[in-house]
Amino acid sequence: GSHGGPPDAEPGPAGELRLVVSRTRPPEFVQRLAGKVTARLLPLGSAGAKAAAVIGGEADAYVHSGGQYEWDSAAPVAVARAAGLHASRIDGSKLVYNQAVPSVPDILICRAALAGMLLEAIDYVRHPRE
């Protein structure tokens, strides 16, 4: 788009979610997640840029795992929540900041309507049932 989002982030086929992921270190489970929920992965730069893509509607969700520093996501999470989006750890627990170790292991920011389905799908692909 003209406002700096991913250029190919046109709405996909009906029902296809757009997930923004780390360009350099996407979590290994996101490929399986994309297959399970019918999503297209949009690799994008910083945590702020990925959160902004969801806030601005260019993407449906931002999934990250593998750690980042609190300051990478604290402001994007605050803005996302103010915009009415869901923000949590990928297991659904709440994001906690100002910890002794300033690291956030994983994060999900998405449209509130998708949160339950995505958290369930993430849990499923991370802990496959026999």
VMD Tcl script that draws the C-alpha trace (Angstrom):
set ca {
  {0.00 0.00 0.00}
  {0.97 3.64 -0.18}
  {1.17 3.99 3.60}
  {4.12 1.69 4.17}
  {2.28 -1.57 4.88}
  {3.18 -4.81 3.12}
  {2.59 -4.13 -0.59}
  {0.78 -7.41 -1.20}
  {-1.57 -7.16 1.79}
  {-4.69 -6.98 -0.29}
  {-7.51 -8.96 1.31}
  {-6.96 -12.57 0.36}
  {-9.54 -15.06 -0.85}
  {-12.60 -15.16 1.38}
  {-11.71 -16.73 4.67}
  {-7.96 -16.45 4.24}
  {-6.34 -14.79 7.24}
  {-3.30 -12.58 6.88}
  {-0.71 -13.30 9.58}
  {2.26 -11.00 10.00}
  {5.37 -12.83 11.21}
  {9.03 -12.11 11.82}
  {10.97 -11.70 8.60}
  {14.12 -13.17 10.14}
  {12.84 -15.67 12.72}
  {9.25 -16.74 12.19}
  {8.27 -19.29 14.87}
  {8.44 -22.82 13.52}
  {4.81 -23.52 14.30}
  {3.42 -20.70 12.14}
  {3.65 -22.74 8.94}
  {1.46 -25.39 10.58}
  {-0.80 -22.68 11.97}
  {-1.20 -21.14 8.51}
  {-2.19 -24.53 7.14}
  {-4.69 -25.15 9.93}
  {-6.50 -21.79 9.78}
  {-5.98 -21.09 6.06}
  {-3.71 -18.10 6.39}
  {-1.16 -16.29 4.31}
  {2.10 -15.34 6.04}
  {3.28 -11.76 5.56}
  {6.88 -11.39 6.74}
  {7.42 -7.87 8.08}
  {10.12 -5.96 9.94}
  {9.83 -4.80 13.54}
  {7.30 -5.74 16.19}
  {5.92 -2.21 15.93}
  {5.44 -2.53 12.17}
  {3.68 -5.88 12.58}
  {1.38 -4.58 15.31}
  {0.66 -1.52 13.17}
  {-0.34 -3.74 10.24}
  {-2.97 -5.41 12.43}
  {-4.10 -2.12 13.98}
  {-4.42 -0.59 10.52}
  {-6.33 -3.57 9.14}
  {-3.67 -4.66 6.63}
  {-3.28 -7.92 8.53}
  {-5.54 -9.98 10.77}
  {-3.04 -11.19 13.34}
  {0.56 -10.95 14.50}
  {2.06 -14.09 16.00}
  {5.54 -14.20 17.49}
  {7.46 -16.68 19.57}
  {11.13 -16.99 20.37}
  {11.36 -13.97 22.62}
  {11.73 -10.25 22.28}
  {12.44 -7.46 24.72}
  {9.57 -5.80 26.58}
  {10.26 -2.48 24.90}
  {9.77 -4.06 21.47}
  {6.12 -4.83 22.15}
  {4.98 -2.71 25.12}
  {3.91 0.33 23.09}
  {2.46 -1.66 20.14}
  {0.45 -3.76 22.63}
  {-0.88 -0.65 24.37}
  {-1.93 0.86 21.04}
  {-3.46 -2.43 19.87}
  {-5.50 -2.72 23.07}
  {-6.63 0.89 22.77}
  {-7.81 0.04 19.25}
  {-9.92 -2.80 20.65}
  {-7.64 -5.62 19.55}
  {-6.80 -8.76 21.50}
  {-3.22 -8.98 22.84}
  {-1.89 -11.87 24.91}
  {0.74 -14.55 25.15}
  {0.23 -17.31 22.58}
  {-1.18 -19.59 25.30}
  {-3.83 -16.98 26.08}
  {-2.27 -15.79 29.33}
  {-1.82 -12.10 29.83}
  {1.26 -10.18 28.82}
  {3.16 -9.01 31.88}
  {5.61 -6.13 31.69}
  {8.21 -4.60 34.03}
  {9.61 -7.97 35.01}
  {13.10 -8.59 36.41}
  {14.00 -10.19 33.09}
  {12.64 -7.75 30.48}
  {11.74 -10.38 27.93}
  {8.40 -11.40 26.44}
  {8.60 -15.01 25.21}
  {5.74 -14.86 22.73}
  {2.82 -12.71 21.67}
  {-0.45 -12.74 19.77}
  {-2.09 -9.53 18.60}
  {-5.24 -10.00 16.55}
  {-8.75 -8.84 15.88}
  {-10.75 -9.70 19.01}
  {-13.19 -11.84 17.05}
  {-10.35 -14.16 15.98}
  {-8.66 -14.57 19.37}
  {-10.43 -17.72 20.55}
  {-10.01 -19.56 17.27}
  {-6.36 -18.53 16.85}
  {-5.39 -19.41 20.44}
  {-7.02 -22.81 20.00}
  {-5.26 -23.38 16.66}
  {-1.89 -22.25 18.07}
  {-2.31 -24.63 21.02}
  {-3.20 -27.42 18.61}
  {-0.21 -26.96 16.29}
  {2.21 -26.54 19.20}
  {0.95 -29.60 21.08}
  {-0.38 -31.98 18.42}
  {-2.79 -34.59 19.73}
  {-2.15 -38.18 18.84}
}
mol new
graphics top color blue
foreach p $ca { graphics top sphere $p radius 0.5 }
foreach p [lrange $ca 0 end-1] q [lrange $ca 1 end] { graphics top cylinder $p $q radius 0.2 }
display resetview
